[in-house]
Amino acid sequence: MKQTIKKRRHEKINELVSRYEIDTQEELADRLCEAGYQVTQATVSRDIRELKLSKIPVGKGRQKYVAFTQDESHLGDKYIRVLREGYVSMDLAQNLLVMKTVSGMAMAVAAAVDALKIEEIVGCIAGDNTIMMAMRNEATAAAVMDKIERMLEHS
């Protein structure tokens, strides 16, 4: 039964973030409470991670949560736009690429990079304004850096 409640809550969260410009975990928790779900901030935080929600800019310094779903993977231009909007700089450290983003945009940019399915990237970790992408070796990391730079320039 608990799984069913969680699944319904996740469905409601996806519905809420698609319908409203929800900027904070507190706002999401309030909307869930209004919809009849009693949640704690810790539950909302865990749900955000499990649903892989990211924030994207909506203008005037505001951001909102969005869900990048698998069925959107054909929307390459959308992901490149998120990458471009959040990108600040990138540096190579052996087999790692370290990308700096606008503050608060690392999760959205990392989700966009993941959605672009650059197969040479073994994994990606995002903080607030930094993403670390791991490749198998230094040469591959340099090639991925070039590929991302070309995406940023030509699209």
N, C-alpha and C positions, 0 to 999 in steps of 0.2 A: 504494500500500500504506500509506503514511504516513497518508493521510486515513482509511483504514479503522481503523487503530490508534487514531487520535484519536477517531473516531466511537464505537468500542467503549469507550474510556476515558470519554467524555462520558456514554454510557449507564450505565456503572458508577457514575459520580459521581452522576447523578440517582437511581439505585437506592440508593446509600449515604445520601444526604441525606434520602431519603424513609423509610428504615428506621431510621436512628440520629439522635440529637440531636448533630450535629457542630457544634462551636462555633468551631474555629480552622482555618486553612489547614494547620497542622502535623498536626492530628488527621485531616483529610481525606487528606493525603499518606500518613500511617501506614496508614489503612484501604485506600488504593489499593495500597500496597506489600504488605499482607497478602493482597490479591486478585491479586497477581502483576504489578502495574503499577509499573515503576521510574520515579518522577517526581521532579523537583526542585521546590522551593518556587516558583520562577518559572513553571514549567509549571502548577502548581496554581492560582497567582494568575491566569494567563492564562485557564485553563479556567473559573474562577469568573466572570470578566468575560464571556467568550464565551457562557456558559450563562445569564448574567444572574441568578446566584444572589443572594439577599438574605438578611439576617438578620432574624429575628423573635424577640420575647421568648418564653421558655418557662417563666418563673417563677423566683423566688429569684435574680434578677439574671443569670440565664443566657440565652443566645440560641442559635439554631441556624440553619444555612443552610437555605433553601427555594428551590425553583424555581417561579416564577410562570409557568405555561405558558399559551399562547393559549386552550386549551380550558377554562380556569378563568375566562375573562373574564365569564361570566354570573354569577359569584359576587360581585356588587357589595357585598353586606353584609360579606363577608370582607375586601375591600379597604378599605372604610370603617372597619372595626374596626382594621386595621393602621394606617390614617391616624390614627385617634383615639388609639390606644395610643402612637404615636410623636410626635404633634404637641405642640409647646410654644408657638409663636407664629408670626405671619406679618406681613410688612410689605410695603408697595408702594413700588417705586422706578421711577417712570415706567412702562415697559412690562414690568417684571420683578416677579415675586413672589418674595420671599425668605422661605422657611419654615425656622424653627428646629425641630429635633427632639431627642428624647432622644439622648444620646451613643450613637453606633453604629447608629442607626435610620434615618439619612437614605436609605440605599440601599433599604431595605424600603419606606419611605413613598413614595419616588419611584417604585418599581415599582408600588405600589398606585395612585398617582395616574395613572401611565401606563395601567394596566389598566382604570381607570375611563373611559378614552377621552374625556376632556374635550377636545372638538375645538378649542377656542380656544387651547389650549396648543400652541405651536409646538415646544417642546422643553424638556427638564428635565435638569439636571445636579445630581448629589448628591455630597456629601463625607461626612464622618463625622456631623456634626450639623446640616448646612445643605443646603437644596435651593434652587436657582435655577431658576425657571420663566419662560420667555420667551413673551410674547404679541406680536401684531403692533402693538398700540398701547396707550396708557395706559387708555383707556376699557374695552377688552377685559380688561386686567389687573385693573381694579377689579371688573368683572363676575365674573371667575373667582374673585377673592378672596371675593366675596359667596357664590358658589355653593359653594365649599369650606366656608365658615363655616356655611352652612345644612346641609350634609352632616354636619358635626361636631355640630350642635345637634339635628337631627331624627332621627338614626338610632341 
